[in-house]
Amino acid sequence: MLIANKKEGLIMAFRTFTQIEMNEHINTALDFIQYPITSIEFHKYLSLVVREKKIW
């Protein structure tokens, strides 16, 4: 799956955040991902980022 598609999925998951907050969390996740990665792994990683920052 392309990163663009993953980002679209993340934007849907984070639609309650402001656009700036969404972009920060997406970029943080993308910066630390080891490729290749599946969509499920990507979402698991992102949920860890969210919990670590206590933003959910």
mmCIF entry with sequence, helices, sheets and N, C-alpha, C, O atoms, coordinates in Angstrom:
data_MODEL
# 
_entry.id   MODEL 
# 
_entity.id                         1 
_entity.type                       polymer 
_entity.pdbx_number_of_molecules   1 
# 
_entity_poly.entity_id                      1 
_entity_poly.type                           'polypeptide(L)' 
_entity_poly.nstd_linkage                   no 
_entity_poly.nstd_monomer                   no 
_entity_poly.pdbx_seq_one_letter_code       MLIANKKEGLIMAFRTFTQIEMNEHINTALDFIQYPITSIEFHKYLSLVVREKKIW 
_entity_poly.pdbx_seq_one_letter_code_can   MLIANKKEGLIMAFRTFTQIEMNEHINTALDFIQYPITSIEFHKYLSLVVREKKIW 
_entity_poly.pdbx_strand_id                 A 
# 
loop_
_entity_poly_seq.entity_id 
_entity_poly_seq.num 
_entity_poly_seq.mon_id 
_entity_poly_seq.hetero 
1 1  MET n 
1 2  LEU n 
1 3  ILE n 
1 4  ALA n 
1 5  ASN n 
1 6  LYS n 
1 7  LYS n 
1 8  GLU n 
1 9  GLY n 
1 10 LEU n 
1 11 ILE n 
1 12 MET n 
1 13 ALA n 
1 14 PHE n 
1 15 ARG n 
1 16 THR n 
1 17 PHE n 
1 18 THR n 
1 19 GLN n 
1 20 ILE n 
1 21 GLU n 
1 22 MET n 
1 23 ASN n 
1 24 GLU n 
1 25 HIS n 
1 26 ILE n 
1 27 ASN n 
1 28 THR n 
1 29 ALA n 
1 30 LEU n 
1 31 ASP n 
1 32 PHE n 
1 33 ILE n 
1 34 GLN n 
1 35 TYR n 
1 36 PRO n 
1 37 ILE n 
1 38 THR n 
1 39 SER n 
1 40 ILE n 
1 41 GLU n 
1 42 PHE n 
1 43 HIS n 
1 44 LYS n 
1 45 TYR n 
1 46 LEU n 
1 47 SER n 
1 48 LEU n 
1 49 VAL n 
1 50 VAL n 
1 51 ARG n 
1 52 GLU n 
1 53 LYS n 
1 54 LYS n 
1 55 ILE n 
1 56 TRP n 
# 
_struct_asym.id          A 
_struct_asym.entity_id   1 
# 
loop_
_struct_conf.conf_type_id 
_struct_conf.id 
_struct_conf.pdbx_PDB_helix_id 
_struct_conf.beg_label_comp_id 
_struct_conf.beg_label_asym_id 
_struct_conf.beg_label_seq_id 
_struct_conf.pdbx_beg_PDB_ins_code 
_struct_conf.end_label_comp_id 
_struct_conf.end_label_asym_id 
_struct_conf.end_label_seq_id 
_struct_conf.pdbx_end_PDB_ins_code 
_struct_conf.beg_auth_comp_id 
_struct_conf.beg_auth_asym_id 
_struct_conf.beg_auth_seq_id 
_struct_conf.end_auth_comp_id 
_struct_conf.end_auth_asym_id 
_struct_conf.end_auth_seq_id 
_struct_conf.pdbx_PDB_helix_class 
_struct_conf.details 
_struct_conf.pdbx_PDB_helix_length 
HELX_P HELX_P1 AA1 ILE A 3  ? ALA A 13 ? ILE A 3  ALA A 13 1 ? 11 
HELX_P HELX_P2 AA2 GLN A 19 ? PHE A 32 ? GLN A 19 PHE A 32 1 ? 14 
HELX_P HELX_P3 AA3 SER A 39 ? LYS A 53 ? SER A 39 LYS A 53 1 ? 15 
# 
_struct_conf_type.id          HELX_P 
_struct_conf_type.criteria    ? 
_struct_conf_type.reference   ? 
# 
loop_
_atom_site.group_PDB 
_atom_site.id 
_atom_site.type_symbol 
_atom_site.label_atom_id 
_atom_site.label_alt_id 
_atom_site.label_comp_id 
_atom_site.label_asym_id 
_atom_site.label_entity_id 
_atom_site.label_seq_id 
_atom_site.pdbx_PDB_ins_code 
_atom_site.Cartn_x 
_atom_site.Cartn_y 
_atom_site.Cartn_z 
_atom_site.occupancy 
_atom_site.B_iso_or_equiv 
_atom_site.pdbx_formal_charge 
_atom_site.auth_seq_id 
_atom_site.auth_comp_id 
_atom_site.auth_asym_id 
_atom_site.auth_atom_id 
_atom_site.pdbx_PDB_model_num 
ATOM 1   N N  . MET A 1 1  ? 0.854   -1.189 0.000  1.00 0.00 ? 1  MET A N  1 
ATOM 2   C CA . MET A 1 1  ? 0.000   0.000  0.000  1.00 0.00 ? 1  MET A CA 1 
ATOM 3   C C  . MET A 1 1  ? 0.893   1.243  0.000  1.00 0.00 ? 1  MET A C  1 
ATOM 4   O O  . MET A 1 1  ? 1.918   1.286  0.680  1.00 0.00 ? 1  MET A O  1 
ATOM 5   N N  . LEU A 1 2  ? 0.495   2.229  -0.756 1.00 0.00 ? 2  LEU A N  1 
ATOM 6   C CA . LEU A 1 2  ? 1.284   3.451  -0.836 1.00 0.00 ? 2  LEU A CA 1 
ATOM 7   C C  . LEU A 1 2  ? 1.143   4.287  0.426  1.00 0.00 ? 2  LEU A C  1 
ATOM 8   O O  . LEU A 1 2  ? 0.102   4.269  1.082  1.00 0.00 ? 2  LEU A O  1 
ATOM 9   N N  . ILE A 1 3  ? 2.185   5.012  0.754  1.00 0.00 ? 3  ILE A N  1 
ATOM 10  C CA . ILE A 1 3  ? 2.149   5.890  1.925  1.00 0.00 ? 3  ILE A CA 1 
ATOM 11  C C  . ILE A 1 3  ? 1.021   6.904  1.796  1.00 0.00 ? 3  ILE A C  1 
ATOM 12  O O  . ILE A 1 3  ? 0.377   7.237  2.791  1.00 0.00 ? 3  ILE A O  1 
ATOM 13  N N  . ALA A 1 4  ? 0.771   7.400  0.585  1.00 0.00 ? 4  ALA A N  1 
ATOM 14  C CA . ALA A 1 4  ? -0.317  8.370  0.392  1.00 0.00 ? 4  ALA A CA 1 
ATOM 15  C C  . ALA A 1 4  ? -1.636  7.789  0.886  1.00 0.00 ? 4  ALA A C  1 
ATOM 16  O O  . ALA A 1 4  ? -2.422  8.483  1.530  1.00 0.00 ? 4  ALA A O  1 
ATOM 17  N N  . ASN A 1 5  ? -1.879  6.518  0.584  1.00 0.00 ? 5  ASN A N  1 
ATOM 18  C CA . ASN A 1 5  ? -3.112  5.882  1.039  1.00 0.00 ? 5  ASN A CA 1 
ATOM 19  C C  . ASN A 1 5  ? -3.122  5.730  2.552  1.00 0.00 ? 5  ASN A C  1 
ATOM 20  O O  . ASN A 1 5  ? -4.164  5.887  3.187  1.00 0.00 ? 5  ASN A O  1 
ATOM 21  N N  . LYS A 1 6  ? -1.982  5.428  3.124  1.00 0.00 ? 6  LYS A N  1 
ATOM 22  C CA . LYS A 1 6  ? -1.899  5.315  4.577  1.00 0.00 ? 6  LYS A CA 1 
ATOM 23  C C  . LYS A 1 6  ? -2.178  6.667  5.218  1.00 0.00 ? 6  LYS A C  1 
ATOM 24  O O  . LYS A 1 6  ? -2.865  6.749  6.237  1.00 0.00 ? 6  LYS A O  1 
ATOM 25  N N  . LYS A 1 7  ? -1.645  7.720  4.620  1.00 0.00 ? 7  LYS A N  1 
ATOM 26  C CA . LYS A 1 7  ? -1.866  9.055  5.175  1.00 0.00 ? 7  LYS A CA 1 
ATOM 27  C C  . LYS A 1 7  ? -3.347  9.411  5.116  1.00 0.00 ? 7  LYS A C  1 
ATOM 28  O O  . LYS A 1 7  ? -3.869  10.028 6.044  1.00 0.00 ? 7  LYS A O  1 
ATOM 29  N N  . GLU A 1 8  ? -4.026  9.033  4.045  1.00 0.00 ? 8  GLU A N  1 
ATOM 30  C CA . GLU A 1 8  ? -5.467  9.295  3.951  1.00 0.00 ? 8  GLU A CA 1 
ATOM 31  C C  . GLU A 1 8  ? -6.201  8.573  5.075  1.00 0.00 ? 8  GLU A C  1 
ATOM 32  O O  . GLU A 1 8  ? -7.106  9.133  5.692  1.00 0.00 ? 8  GLU A O  1 
ATOM 33  N N  . GLY A 1 9  ? -5.812  7.336  5.336  1.00 0.00 ? 9  GLY A N  1 
ATOM 34  C CA . GLY A 1 9  ? -6.431  6.581  6.424  1.00 0.00 ? 9  GLY A CA 1 
ATOM 35  C C  . GLY A 1 9  ? -6.182  7.231  7.775  1.00 0.00 ? 9  GLY A C  1 
ATOM 36  O O  . GLY A 1 9  ? -7.065  7.264  8.631  1.00 0.00 ? 9  GLY A O  1 
ATOM 37  N N  . LEU A 1 10 ? -4.973  7.748  7.958  1.00 0.00 ? 10 LEU A N  1 
ATOM 38  C CA . LEU A 1 10 ? -4.651  8.413  9.214  1.00 0.00 ? 10 LEU A CA 1 
ATOM 39  C C  . LEU A 1 10 ? -5.448  9.691  9.381  1.00 0.00 ? 10 LEU A C  1 
ATOM 40  O O  . LEU A 1 10 ? -5.904  10.010 10.479 1.00 0.00 ? 10 LEU A O  1 
ATOM 41  N N  . ILE A 1 11 ? -5.613  10.421 8.287  1.00 0.00 ? 11 ILE A N  1 
ATOM 42  C CA . ILE A 1 11 ? -6.388  11.659 8.370  1.00 0.00 ? 11 ILE A CA 1 
ATOM 43  C C  . ILE A 1 11 ? -7.810  11.342 8.807  1.00 0.00 ? 11 ILE A C  1 
ATOM 44  O O  . ILE A 1 11 ? -8.395  12.089 9.592  1.00 0.00 ? 11 ILE A O  1 
ATOM 45  N N  . MET A 1 12 ? -8.371  10.252 8.316  1.00 0.00 ? 12 MET A N  1 
ATOM 46  C CA . MET A 1 12 ? -9.708  9.850  8.749  1.00 0.00 ? 12 MET A CA 1 
ATOM 47  C C  . MET A 1 12 ? -9.697  9.512  10.238 1.00 0.00 ? 12 MET A C  1 
ATOM 48  O O  . MET A 1 12 ? -10.619 9.880  10.966 1.00 0.00 ? 12 MET A O  1 
ATOM 49  N N  . ALA A 1 13 ? -8.659  8.815  10.690 1.00 0.00 ? 13 ALA A N  1 
ATOM 50  C CA . ALA A 1 13 ? -8.573  8.422  12.097 1.00 0.00 ? 13 ALA A CA 1 
ATOM 51  C C  . ALA A 1 13 ? -8.396  9.628  13.013 1.00 0.00 ? 13 ALA A C  1 
ATOM 52  O O  . ALA A 1 13 ? -8.818  9.604  14.169 1.00 0.00 ? 13 ALA A O  1 
ATOM 53  N N  . PHE A 1 14 ? -7.778  10.667 12.499 1.00 0.00 ? 14 PHE A N  1 
ATOM 54  C CA . PHE A 1 14 ? -7.469  11.841 13.310 1.00 0.00 ? 14 PHE A CA 1 
ATOM 55  C C  . PHE A 1 14 ? -8.340  13.037 12.962 1.00 0.00 ? 14 PHE A C  1 
ATOM 56  O O  . PHE A 1 14 ? -7.942  14.181 13.187 1.00 0.00 ? 14 PHE A O  1 
ATOM 57  N N  . ARG A 1 15 ? -9.523  12.785 12.416 1.00 0.00 ? 15 ARG A N  1 
ATOM 58  C CA . ARG A 1 15 ? -10.348 13.909 11.946 1.00 0.00 ? 15 ARG A CA 1 
ATOM 59  C C  . ARG A 1 15 ? -10.824 14.818 13.071 1.00 0.00 ? 15 ARG A C  1 
ATOM 60  O O  . ARG A 1 15 ? -11.297 15.923 12.804 1.00 0.00 ? 15 ARG A O  1 
ATOM 61  N N  . THR A 1 16 ? -10.709 14.378 14.330 1.00 0.00 ? 16 THR A N  1 
ATOM 62  C CA . THR A 1 16 ? -11.104 15.231 15.446 1.00 0.00 ? 16 THR A CA 1 
ATOM 63  C C  . THR A 1 16 ? -9.993  16.206 15.843 1.00 0.00 ? 16 THR A C  1 
ATOM 64  O O  . THR A 1 16 ? -10.223 17.124 16.630 1.00 0.00 ? 16 THR A O  1 
ATOM 65  N N  . PHE A 1 17 ? -8.791  16.007 15.300 1.00 0.00 ? 17 PHE A N  1 
ATOM 66  C CA . PHE A 1 17 ? -7.684  16.912 15.588 1.00 0.00 ? 17 PHE A CA 1 
ATOM 67  C C  . PHE A 1 17 ? -7.678  18.068 14.594 1.00 0.00 ? 17 PHE A C  1 
ATOM 68  O O  . PHE A 1 17 ? -8.331  17.998 13.553 1.00 0.00 ? 17 PHE A O  1 
ATOM 69  N N  . THR A 1 18 ? -6.948  19.121 14.911 1.00 0.00 ? 18 THR A N  1 
ATOM 70  C CA . THR A 1 18 ? -6.775  20.200 13.948 1.00 0.00 ? 18 THR A CA 1 
ATOM 71  C C  . THR A 1 18 ? -5.860  19.718 12.830 1.00 0.00 ? 18 THR A C  1 
ATOM 72  O O  . THR A 1 18 ? -5.154  18.723 12.989 1.00 0.00 ? 18 THR A O  1 
ATOM 73  N N  . GLN A 1 19 ? -5.871  20.414 11.710 1.00 0.00 ? 19 GLN A N  1 
ATOM 74  C CA . GLN A 1 19 ? -5.028  20.024 10.577 1.00 0.00 ? 19 GLN A CA 1 
ATOM 75  C C  . GLN A 1 19 ? -3.548  20.022 10.961 1.00 0.00 ? 19 GLN A C  1 
ATOM 76  O O  . GLN A 1 19 ? -2.806  19.128 10.555 1.00 0.00 ? 19 GLN A O  1 
ATOM 77  N N  . ILE A 1 20 ? -3.119  21.004 11.729 1.00 0.00 ? 20 ILE A N  1 
ATOM 78  C CA . ILE A 1 20 ? -1.710  21.068 12.134 1.00 0.00 ? 20 ILE A CA 1 
ATOM 79  C C  . ILE A 1 20 ? -1.353  19.875 13.010 1.00 0.00 ? 20 ILE A C  1 
ATOM 80  O O  . ILE A 1 20 ? -0.297  19.271 12.824 1.00 0.00 ? 20 ILE A O  1 
ATOM 81  N N  . GLU A 1 21 ? -2.212  19.528 13.957 1.00 0.00 ? 21 GLU A N  1 
ATOM 82  C CA . GLU A 1 21 ? -1.954  18.369 14.818 1.00 0.00 ? 21 GLU A CA 1 
ATOM 83  C C  . GLU A 1 21 ? -1.892  17.090 13.990 1.00 0.00 ? 21 GLU A C  1 
ATOM 84  O O  . GLU A 1 21 ? -1.012  16.257 14.203 1.00 0.00 ? 21 GLU A O  1 
ATOM 85  N N  . MET A 1 22 ? -2.812  16.931 13.054 1.00 0.00 ? 22 MET A N  1 
ATOM 86  C CA . MET A 1 22 ? -2.811  15.733 12.209 1.00 0.00 ? 22 MET A CA 1 
ATOM 87  C C  . MET A 1 22 ? -1.498  15.619 11.464 1.00 0.00 ? 22 MET A C  1 
ATOM 88  O O  . MET A 1 22 ? -0.880  14.555 11.452 1.00 0.00 ? 22 MET A O  1 
ATOM 89  N N  . ASN A 1 23 ? -1.070  16.697 10.845 1.00 0.00 ? 23 ASN A N  1 
ATOM 90  C CA . ASN A 1 23 ? 0.165   16.661 10.066 1.00 0.00 ? 23 ASN A CA 1 
ATOM 91  C C  . ASN A 1 23 ? 1.365   16.328 10.936 1.00 0.00 ? 23 ASN A C  1 
ATOM 92  O O  . ASN A 1 23 ? 2.249   15.587 10.505 1.00 0.00 ? 23 ASN A O  1 
ATOM 93  N N  . GLU A 1 24 ? 1.415   16.859 12.150 1.00 0.00 ? 24 GLU A N  1 
ATOM 94  C CA . GLU A 1 24 ? 2.527   16.565 13.058 1.00 0.00 ? 24 GLU A CA 1 
ATOM 95  C C  . GLU A 1 24 ? 2.582   15.080 13.396 1.00 0.00 ? 24 GLU A C  1 
ATOM 96  O O  . GLU A 1 24 ? 3.656   14.479 13.372 1.00 0.00 ? 24 GLU A O  1 
ATOM 97  N N  . HIS A 1 25 ? 1.436   14.484 13.711 1.00 0.00 ? 25 HIS A N  1 
ATOM 98  C CA . HIS A 1 25 ? 1.419   13.075 14.103 1.00 0.00 ? 25 HIS A CA 1 
ATOM 99  C C  . HIS A 1 25 ? 1.720   12.166 12.923 1.00 0.00 ? 25 HIS A C  1 
ATOM 100 O O  . HIS A 1 25 ? 2.427   11.168 13.070 1.00 0.00 ? 25 HIS A O  1 
ATOM 101 N N  . ILE A 1 26 ? 1.193   12.501 11.759 1.00 0.00 ? 26 ILE A N  1 
ATOM 102 C CA . ILE A 1 26 ? 1.474   11.704 10.564 1.00 0.00 ? 26 ILE A CA 1 
ATOM 103 C C  . ILE A 1 26 ? 2.958   11.772 10.236 1.00 0.00 ? 26 ILE A C  1 
ATOM 104 O O  . ILE A 1 26 ? 3.581   10.746 9.963  1.00 0.00 ? 26 ILE A O  1 
ATOM 105 N N  . ASN A 1 27 ? 3.522   12.961 10.259 1.00 0.00 ? 27 ASN A N  1 
ATOM 106 C CA . ASN A 1 27 ? 4.940   13.114 9.932  1.00 0.00 ? 27 ASN A CA 1 
ATOM 107 C C  . ASN A 1 27 ? 5.831   12.419 10.950 1.00 0.00 ? 27 ASN A C  1 
ATOM 108 O O  . ASN A 1 27 ? 6.848   11.834 10.577 1.00 0.00 ? 27 ASN A O  1 
ATOM 109 N N  . THR A 1 28 ? 5.471   12.469 12.225 1.00 0.00 ? 28 THR A N  1 
ATOM 110 C CA . THR A 1 28 ? 6.234   11.772 13.260 1.00 0.00 ? 28 THR A CA 1 
ATOM 111 C C  . THR A 1 28 ? 6.248   10.278 12.974 1.00 0.00 ? 28 THR A C  1 
ATOM 112 O O  . THR A 1 28 ? 7.297   9.638  13.044 1.00 0.00 ? 28 THR A O  1 
ATOM 113 N N  . ALA A 1 29 ? 5.091   9.726  12.653 1.00 0.00 ? 29 ALA A N  1 
ATOM 114 C CA . ALA A 1 29 ? 5.002   8.297  12.361 1.00 0.00 ? 29 ALA A CA 1 
ATOM 115 C C  . ALA A 1 29 ? 5.814   7.952  11.122 1.00 0.00 ? 29 ALA A C  1 
ATOM 116 O O  . ALA A 1 29 ? 6.553   6.967  11.122 1.00 0.00 ? 29 ALA A O  1 
ATOM 117 N N  . LEU A 1 30 ? 5.688   8.743  10.071 1.00 0.00 ? 30 LEU A N  1 
ATOM 118 C CA . LEU A 1 30 ? 6.399   8.447  8.828  1.00 0.00 ? 30 LEU A CA 1 
ATOM 119 C C  . LEU A 1 30 ? 7.910   8.528  9.008  1.00 0.00 ? 30 LEU A C  1 
ATOM 120 O O  . LEU A 1 30 ? 8.649   7.789  8.358  1.00 0.00 ? 30 LEU A O  1 
ATOM 121 N N  . ASP A 1 31 ? 8.377   9.415  9.881  1.00 0.00 ? 31 ASP A N  1 
ATOM 122 C CA . ASP A 1 31 ? 9.812   9.590  10.092 1.00 0.00 ? 31 ASP A CA 1 
ATOM 123 C C  . ASP A 1 31 ? 10.474  8.348  10.679 1.00 0.00 ? 31 ASP A C  1 
ATOM 124 O O  . ASP A 1 31 ? 11.646  8.086  10.405 1.00 0.00 ? 31 ASP A O  1 
ATOM 125 N N  . PHE A 1 32 ? 9.742   7.580  11.484 1.00 0.00 ? 32 PHE A N  1 
ATOM 126 C CA . PHE A 1 32 ? 10.373  6.493  12.230 1.00 0.00 ? 32 PHE A CA 1 
ATOM 127 C C  . PHE A 1 32 ? 10.019  5.093  11.729 1.00 0.00 ? 32 PHE A C  1 
ATOM 128 O O  . PHE A 1 32 ? 10.469  4.098  12.295 1.00 0.00 ? 32 PHE A O  1 
ATOM 129 N N  . ILE A 1 33 ? 9.224   5.018  10.684 1.00 0.00 ? 33 ILE A N  1 
ATOM 130 C CA . ILE A 1 33 ? 8.805   3.710  10.170 1.00 0.00 ? 33 ILE A CA 1 
ATOM 131 C C  . ILE A 1 33 ? 9.956   3.033  9.429  1.00 0.00 ? 33 ILE A C  1 
ATOM 132 O O  . ILE A 1 33 ? 10.686  3.667  8.667  1.00 0.00 ? 33 ILE A O  1 
ATOM 133 N N  . GLN A 1 34 ? 10.098  1.734  9.672  1.00 0.00 ? 34 GLN A N  1 
ATOM 134 C CA . GLN A 1 34 ? 11.054  0.929  8.923  1.00 0.00 ? 34 GLN A CA 1 
ATOM 135 C C  . GLN A 1 34 ? 10.308  0.282  7.761  1.00 0.00 ? 34 GLN A C  1 
ATOM 136 O O  . GLN A 1 34 ? 9.279   -0.363 7.960  1.00 0.00 ? 34 GLN A O  1 
ATOM 137 N N  . TYR A 1 35 ? 10.826  0.454  6.552  1.00 0.00 ? 35 TYR A N  1 
ATOM 138 C CA . TYR A 1 35 ? 10.151  -0.095 5.371  1.00 0.00 ? 35 TYR A CA 1 
ATOM 139 C C  . TYR A 1 35 ? 10.693  -1.472 5.059  1.00 0.00 ? 35 TYR A C  1 
ATOM 140 O O  . TYR A 1 35 ? 11.841  -1.744 5.409  1.00 0.00 ? 35 TYR A O  1 
ATOM 141 N N  . PRO A 1 36 ? 9.937   -2.369 4.419  1.00 0.00 ? 36 PRO A N  1 
ATOM 142 C CA . PRO A 1 36 ? 8.519   -2.188 4.080  1.00 0.00 ? 36 PRO A CA 1 
ATOM 143 C C  . PRO A 1 36 ? 7.631   -2.385 5.307  1.00 0.00 ? 36 PRO A C  1 
ATOM 144 O O  . PRO A 1 36 ? 8.036   -3.008 6.289  1.00 0.00 ? 36 PRO A O  1 
ATOM 145 N N  . ILE A 1 37 ? 6.439   -1.853 5.235  1.00 0.00 ? 37 ILE A N  1 
ATOM 146 C CA . ILE A 1 37 ? 5.522   -1.944 6.371  1.00 0.00 ? 37 ILE A CA 1 
ATOM 147 C C  . ILE A 1 37 ? 4.102   -2.133 5.854  1.00 0.00 ? 37 ILE A C  1 
ATOM 148 O O  . ILE A 1 37 ? 3.729   -1.587 4.816  1.00 0.00 ? 37 ILE A O  1 
ATOM 149 N N  . THR A 1 38 ? 3.323   -2.907 6.585  1.00 0.00 ? 38 THR A N  1 
ATOM 150 C CA . THR A 1 38 ? 1.928   -3.100 6.187  1.00 0.00 ? 38 THR A CA 1 
ATOM 151 C C  . THR A 1 38 ? 1.068   -2.009 6.801  1.00 0.00 ? 38 THR A C  1 
ATOM 152 O O  . THR A 1 38 ? 1.493   -1.308 7.720  1.00 0.00 ? 38 THR A O  1 
ATOM 153 N N  . SER A 1 39 ? -0.125  -1.875 6.290  1.00 0.00 ? 39 SER A N  1 
ATOM 154 C CA . SER A 1 39 ? -1.058  -0.872 6.810  1.00 0.00 ? 39 SER A CA 1 
ATOM 155 C C  . SER A 1 39 ? -1.362  -1.131 8.285  1.00 0.00 ? 39 SER A C  1 
ATOM 156 O O  . SER A 1 39 ? -1.443  -0.191 9.075  1.00 0.00 ? 39 SER A O  1 
ATOM 157 N N  . ILE A 1 40 ? -1.530  -2.403 8.660  1.00 0.00 ? 40 ILE A N  1 
ATOM 158 C CA . ILE A 1 40 ? -1.839  -2.747 10.055 1.00 0.00 ? 40 ILE A CA 1 
ATOM 159 C C  . ILE A 1 40 ? -0.675  -2.359 10.963 1.00 0.00 ? 40 ILE A C  1 
ATOM 160 O O  . ILE A 1 40 ? -0.887  -1.796 12.036 1.00 0.00 ? 40 ILE A O  1 
ATOM 161 N N  . GLU A 1 41 ? 0.549   -2.657 10.538 1.00 0.00 ? 41 GLU A N  1 
ATOM 162 C CA . GLU A 1 41 ? 1.725   -2.281 11.330 1.00 0.00 ? 41 GLU A CA 1 
ATOM 163 C C  . GLU A 1 41 ? 1.813   -0.770 11.483 1.00 0.00 ? 41 GLU A C  1 
ATOM 164 O O  . GLU A 1 41 ? 2.164   -0.263 12.548 1.00 0.00 ? 41 GLU A O  1 
ATOM 165 N N  . PHE A 1 42 ? 1.493   -0.056 10.411 1.00 0.00 ? 42 PHE A N  1 
ATOM 166 C CA . PHE A 1 42 ? 1.539   1.405  10.430 1.00 0.00 ? 42 PHE A CA 1 
ATOM 167 C C  . PHE A 1 42 ? 0.572   1.960  11.463 1.00 0.00 ? 42 PHE A C  1 
ATOM 168 O O  . PHE A 1 42 ? 0.919   2.857  12.232 1.00 0.00 ? 42 PHE A O  1 
ATOM 169 N N  . HIS A 1 43 ? -0.648  1.421  11.476 1.00 0.00 ? 43 HIS A N  1 
ATOM 170 C CA . HIS A 1 43 ? -1.643  1.904  12.428 1.00 0.00 ? 43 HIS A CA 1 
ATOM 171 C C  . HIS A 1 43 ? -1.278  1.526  13.865 1.00 0.00 ? 43 HIS A C  1 
ATOM 172 O O  . HIS A 1 43 ? -1.543  2.289  14.794 1.00 0.00 ? 43 HIS A O  1 
ATOM 173 N N  . LYS A 1 44 ? -0.668  0.349  14.048 1.00 0.00 ? 44 LYS A N  1 
ATOM 174 C CA . LYS A 1 44 ? -0.201  -0.030 15.387 1.00 0.00 ? 44 LYS A CA 1 
ATOM 175 C C  . LYS A 1 44 ? 0.863   0.948  15.869 1.00 0.00 ? 44 LYS A C  1 
ATOM 176 O O  . LYS A 1 44 ? 0.841   1.392  17.017 1.00 0.00 ? 44 LYS A O  1 
ATOM 177 N N  . TYR A 1 45 ? 1.793   1.278  14.979 1.00 0.00 ? 45 TYR A N  1 
ATOM 178 C CA . TYR A 1 45 ? 2.841   2.228  15.348 1.00 0.00 ? 45 TYR A CA 1 
ATOM 179 C C  . TYR A 1 45 ? 2.236   3.577  15.699 1.00 0.00 ? 45 TYR A C  1 
ATOM 180 O O  . TYR A 1 45 ? 2.605   4.189  16.702 1.00 0.00 ? 45 TYR A O  1 
ATOM 181 N N  . LEU A 1 46 ? 1.309   4.037  14.874 1.00 0.00 ? 46 LEU A N  1 
ATOM 182 C CA . LEU A 1 46 ? 0.718   5.348  15.114 1.00 0.00 ? 46 LEU A CA 1 
ATOM 183 C C  . LEU A 1 46 ? -0.021  5.373  16.446 1.00 0.00 ? 46 LEU A C  1 
ATOM 184 O O  . LEU A 1 46 ? 0.024   6.378  17.155 1.00 0.00 ? 46 LEU A O  1 
ATOM 185 N N  . SER A 1 47 ? -0.698  4.289  16.795 1.00 0.00 ? 47 SER A N  1 
ATOM 186 C CA . SER A 1 47 ? -1.413  4.256  18.073 1.00 0.00 ? 47 SER A CA 1 
ATOM 187 C C  . SER A 1 47 ? -0.430  4.349  19.242 1.00 0.00 ? 47 SER A C  1 
ATOM 188 O O  . SER A 1 47 ? -0.762  4.917  20.282 1.00 0.00 ? 47 SER A O  1 
ATOM 189 N N  . LEU A 1 48 ? 0.770   3.801  19.081 1.00 0.00 ? 48 LEU A N  1 
ATOM 190 C CA . LEU A 1 48 ? 1.797   3.942  20.117 1.00 0.00 ? 48 LEU A CA 1 
ATOM 191 C C  . LEU A 1 48 ? 2.240   5.395  20.244 1.00 0.00 ? 48 LEU A C  1 
ATOM 192 O O  . LEU A 1 48 ? 2.443   5.893  21.351 1.00 0.00 ? 48 LEU A O  1 
ATOM 193 N N  . VAL A 1 49 ? 2.390   6.073  19.106 1.00 0.00 ? 49 VAL A N  1 
ATOM 194 C CA . VAL A 1 49 ? 2.759   7.495  19.123 1.00 0.00 ? 49 VAL A CA 1 
ATOM 195 C C  . VAL A 1 49 ? 1.693   8.288  19.864 1.00 0.00 ? 49 VAL A C  1 
ATOM 196 O O  . VAL A 1 49 ? 2.005   9.148  20.688 1.00 0.00 ? 49 VAL A O  1 
ATOM 197 N N  . VAL A 1 50 ? 0.443   7.996  19.567 1.00 0.00 ? 50 VAL A N  1 
ATOM 198 C CA . VAL A 1 50 ? -0.675  8.711  20.184 1.00 0.00 ? 50 VAL A CA 1 
ATOM 199 C C  . VAL A 1 50 ? -0.670  8.492  21.693 1.00 0.00 ? 50 VAL A C  1 
ATOM 200 O O  . VAL A 1 50 ? -0.813  9.445  22.459 1.00 0.00 ? 50 VAL A O  1 
ATOM 201 N N  . ARG A 1 51 ? -0.507  7.239  22.125 1.00 0.00 ? 51 ARG A N  1 
ATOM 202 C CA . ARG A 1 51 ? -0.499  6.945  23.561 1.00 0.00 ? 51 ARG A CA 1 
ATOM 203 C C  . ARG A 1 51 ? 0.688   7.599  24.262 1.00 0.00 ? 51 ARG A C  1 
ATOM 204 O O  . ARG A 1 51 ? 0.555   8.117  25.371 1.00 0.00 ? 51 ARG A O  1 
ATOM 205 N N  . GLU A 1 52 ? 1.832   7.573  23.620 1.00 0.00 ? 52 GLU A N  1 
ATOM 206 C CA . GLU A 1 52 ? 3.036   8.165  24.205 1.00 0.00 ? 52 GLU A CA 1 
ATOM 207 C C  . GLU A 1 52 ? 2.855   9.660  24.435 1.00 0.00 ? 52 GLU A C  1 
ATOM 208 O O  . GLU A 1 52 ? 3.316   10.198 25.442 1.00 0.00 ? 52 GLU A O  1 
ATOM 209 N N  . LYS A 1 53 ? 2.188   10.323 23.508 1.00 0.00 ? 53 LYS A N  1 
ATOM 210 C CA . LYS A 1 53 ? 1.980   11.768 23.626 1.00 0.00 ? 53 LYS A CA 1 
ATOM 211 C C  . LYS A 1 53 ? 0.713   12.103 24.405 1.00 0.00 ? 53 LYS A C  1 
ATOM 212 O O  . LYS A 1 53 ? 0.418   13.273 24.651 1.00 0.00 ? 53 LYS A O  1 
ATOM 213 N N  . LYS A 1 54 ? -0.040  11.062 24.795 1.00 0.00 ? 54 LYS A N  1 
ATOM 214 C CA . LYS A 1 54 ? -1.273  11.245 25.572 1.00 0.00 ? 54 LYS A CA 1 
ATOM 215 C C  . LYS A 1 54 ? -2.229  12.235 24.909 1.00 0.00 ? 54 LYS A C  1 
ATOM 216 O O  . LYS A 1 54 ? -2.707  13.181 25.536 1.00 0.00 ? 54 LYS A O  1 
ATOM 217 N N  . ILE A 1 55 ? -2.492  11.992 23.629 1.00 0.00 ? 55 ILE A N  1 
ATOM 218 C CA . ILE A 1 55 ? -3.330  12.922 22.878 1.00 0.00 ? 55 ILE A CA 1 
ATOM 219 C C  . ILE A 1 55 ? -4.658  12.318 22.466 1.00 0.00 ? 55 ILE A C  1 
ATOM 220 O O  . ILE A 1 55 ? -5.502  13.005 21.892 1.00 0.00 ? 55 ILE A O  1 
ATOM 221 N N  . TRP A 1 56 ? -4.849  11.040 22.755 1.00 0.00 ? 56 TRP A N  1 
ATOM 222 C CA . TRP A 1 56 ? -6.083  10.402 22.266 1.00 0.00 ? 56 TRP A CA 1 
ATOM 223 C C  . TRP A 1 56 ? -7.233  10.692 23.183 1.00 0.00 ? 56 TRP A C  1 
ATOM 224 O O  . TRP A 1 56 ? -8.350  10.239 22.935 1.00 0.00 ? 56 TRP A O  1 
# 
